[in-house]
Amino acid sequence: MRTKQKPKEKPITTEPCAVPGCPEPGEFKAPKSRYNTNEYQYLCLEHVREFNQAWDYFDGWSRKEIEDFMDGAAHGHRPTWSLSNRVSGSQPLFTSEKLRDSFYHMLGEKPPKGFHKKAPTLPAKQLEAFAILDLEPGMDFPAIKAQYKKLVKKHHPDVNKGNKESEETFKRITAAYTILTKTYGPHDEK
């Protein structure tokens, strides 16, 4: 049978507050400066609150310096190299196909049929039209038509009287449908 352990009491420091003239004990750690966050000073509750409110790590930095710091934070401010540039002989070590195959292998599954087929490259206007209709590129015409009808009902000017944004969206939807109909729509041969 286990016995409950008493919660550990917070150790009381005998360090005085680092603020000159303060008689309170320094119970809270605070970094000495933004340039050396591994060295601490001990402050009382009142002074640590003041310290926290005034703390601005980026004080004096330009917008560009802050943005560069934020970009570097994504990888721990360490140098990185593109995986696609790493080669073994003349073959790249990492390709999207190799990574997908490894993923399916790890799961103990086989990739779906046609998984490695490259999607046909479509003209930019068609890709944009699919995006406007919120569809995956290459959808068949019945799916395009169904999505078009759904969006037209939602954004039609008669339904949204006076709503300029909805009217503009309706125009974009109609233009996108026209572009896709030319390629994917039924073609009557005369």
C-alpha positions as CSV (number, residue, x, y, z in Angstrom):
1,M,0.0,0.0,0.0
2,R,1.3,3.4,-1.0
3,T,1.3,6.3,1.4
4,K,0.6,9.7,0.2
5,Q,3.6,11.9,0.1
6,K,3.3,15.4,1.4
7,P,3.7,18.1,-1.2
8,K,7.2,19.5,-1.1
9,E,7.3,22.9,0.5
10,K,8.8,25.7,-1.5
11,P,12.3,26.3,-0.2
12,I,12.7,29.6,1.4
13,T,15.8,31.5,0.1
14,T,17.9,33.4,2.5
15,E,18.9,35.6,-0.4
16,P,17.8,39.2,0.1
17,C,15.8,41.0,-2.7
18,A,18.3,42.2,-5.3
19,V,16.8,45.7,-5.3
20,P,19.0,47.9,-3.1
21,G,17.3,48.9,0.1
22,C,14.5,46.2,0.0
23,P,14.3,44.3,3.2
24,E,12.1,41.5,1.8
25,P,13.5,38.0,1.0
26,G,14.2,37.3,-2.7
27,E,12.0,34.3,-3.4
28,F,11.7,34.7,-7.2
29,K,14.3,34.2,-9.8
30,A,14.6,36.7,-12.7
31,P,17.2,36.9,-15.4
32,K,19.9,39.6,-14.9
33,S,19.7,40.7,-18.6
34,R,18.3,39.6,-21.9
35,Y,21.9,38.9,-23.1
36,N,22.4,36.4,-20.4
37,T,19.2,34.6,-19.4
38,N,21.2,31.9,-17.5
39,E,22.3,34.3,-14.7
40,Y,19.6,35.1,-12.2
41,Q,18.9,37.7,-9.5
42,Y,16.4,37.0,-6.7
43,L,13.6,39.4,-6.1
44,C,10.7,39.8,-3.7
45,L,7.1,39.4,-5.0
46,E,6.6,43.2,-5.4
47,H,9.8,43.7,-7.3
48,V,9.4,40.6,-9.5
49,R,6.0,41.9,-10.6
50,E,7.5,45.2,-11.5
51,F,10.4,43.4,-13.3
52,N,7.9,41.3,-15.3
53,Q,5.8,44.2,-16.4
54,A,8.9,46.2,-17.5
55,W,10.6,43.2,-19.2
56,D,10.9,43.6,-23.0
57,Y,13.3,41.2,-24.5
58,F,13.1,43.1,-27.8
59,D,13.6,46.6,-26.4
60,G,15.8,48.6,-28.9
61,W,15.5,46.1,-31.7
62,S,14.4,47.0,-35.2
63,R,11.4,45.4,-36.8
64,K,13.7,43.5,-39.2
65,E,15.8,42.2,-36.2
66,I,12.7,41.0,-34.5
67,E,11.4,39.2,-37.6
68,D,14.7,37.5,-38.2
69,F,14.7,36.4,-34.6
70,M,11.2,34.9,-35.0
71,D,12.2,33.1,-38.2
72,G,15.2,31.6,-36.4
73,A,13.1,30.5,-33.4
74,A,11.3,27.9,-35.6
75,H,14.5,25.8,-35.7
76,G,16.1,26.9,-32.4
77,H,18.4,29.5,-33.9
78,R,20.5,26.7,-35.4
79,P,21.6,26.4,-39.1
80,T,19.5,24.2,-41.3
81,W,19.9,22.7,-44.7
82,S,17.2,21.8,-47.3
83,L,16.5,18.0,-47.4
84,S,16.1,18.2,-51.2
85,N,19.7,19.3,-51.6
86,R,21.2,16.3,-49.9
87,V,22.3,13.7,-52.4
88,S,23.8,10.2,-52.4
89,G,25.7,9.8,-55.6
90,S,23.5,11.6,-58.2
91,Q,20.2,10.7,-56.5
92,P,18.5,13.0,-53.9
93,L,18.3,11.3,-50.5
94,F,14.8,12.7,-49.9
95,T,12.0,13.0,-52.3
96,S,8.3,13.4,-51.6
97,E,7.7,9.9,-53.1
98,K,10.4,8.3,-50.8
99,L,8.9,10.0,-47.8
100,R,5.4,8.9,-48.6
101,D,6.6,5.3,-49.2
102,S,8.4,5.4,-45.9
103,F,5.3,6.6,-44.1
104,Y,3.1,3.8,-45.6
105,H,5.8,1.3,-44.8
106,M,6.0,2.5,-41.2
107,L,2.2,2.0,-40.9
108,G,2.5,-1.5,-42.5
109,E,0.2,-0.5,-45.4
110,K,0.6,-0.2,-49.1
111,P,0.0,3.2,-50.8
112,P,-3.4,3.4,-52.6
113,K,-3.5,2.6,-56.3
114,G,-2.4,5.5,-58.5
115,F,-0.8,7.1,-55.5
116,H,2.4,7.9,-57.2
117,K,0.8,9.3,-60.4
118,K,1.8,12.9,-60.7
119,A,-1.2,15.2,-60.9
120,P,-1.5,16.7,-64.3
121,T,-0.3,20.3,-64.3
122,L,-3.2,22.6,-65.0
123,P,-3.1,26.2,-66.2
124,A,-3.1,28.8,-63.5
125,K,-6.6,30.0,-64.4
126,Q,-8.0,26.5,-63.9
127,L,-6.2,26.1,-60.6
128,E,-7.6,29.4,-59.4
129,A,-11.1,28.5,-60.6
130,F,-10.9,25.2,-58.6
131,A,-9.7,27.2,-55.6
132,I,-12.6,29.7,-55.9
133,L,-15.1,26.9,-56.0
134,D,-13.3,25.3,-53.1
135,L,-12.6,22.1,-55.0
136,E,-9.6,19.8,-55.6
137,P,-8.0,20.3,-59.0
138,G,-9.1,17.8,-61.6
139,M,-12.6,17.1,-60.2
140,D,-15.1,15.8,-62.7
141,F,-17.9,18.0,-64.1
142,P,-20.8,16.7,-62.0
143,A,-18.8,17.6,-58.8
144,I,-18.0,21.0,-60.3
145,K,-21.6,21.7,-61.2
146,A,-22.9,20.5,-57.7
147,Q,-20.5,22.8,-55.9
148,Y,-21.3,25.7,-58.2
149,K,-25.0,25.3,-57.5
150,K,-24.4,25.2,-53.8
151,L,-22.3,28.3,-53.8
152,V,-24.7,30.2,-56.1
153,K,-27.6,29.6,-53.7
154,K,-25.5,30.9,-50.9
155,H,-24.1,34.0,-52.6
156,H,-26.8,35.0,-55.1
157,P,-27.6,38.7,-55.0
158,D,-31.4,38.0,-54.6
159,V,-30.6,36.2,-51.4
160,N,-28.1,38.7,-50.1
161,K,-29.6,42.0,-51.1
162,G,-27.3,44.9,-50.6
163,N,-24.3,42.8,-49.6
164,K,-21.5,43.9,-51.9
165,E,-19.0,41.3,-50.7
166,S,-21.5,38.5,-51.5
167,E,-22.2,40.0,-54.9
168,E,-18.4,40.1,-55.7
169,T,-18.1,36.5,-54.5
170,F,-21.0,35.5,-56.8
171,K,-19.3,37.1,-59.8
172,R,-16.0,35.3,-59.0
173,I,-17.9,32.0,-58.6
174,T,-19.7,32.4,-61.9
175,A,-16.4,33.3,-63.7
176,A,-14.7,30.3,-62.2
177,Y,-17.5,28.0,-63.3
178,T,-17.4,29.4,-66.8
179,I,-13.6,28.6,-67.0
180,L,-14.1,25.1,-65.8
181,T,-17.1,24.4,-68.0
182,K,-15.0,25.1,-71.1
183,T,-12.6,22.3,-70.2
184,Y,-14.7,19.9,-68.1
185,G,-18.2,20.6,-69.2
186,P,-20.3,18.6,-71.7
187,H,-19.3,19.3,-75.3
188,D,-22.0,19.0,-77.9
189,E,-20.5,18.1,-81.2
190,K,-22.3,19.7,-84.1
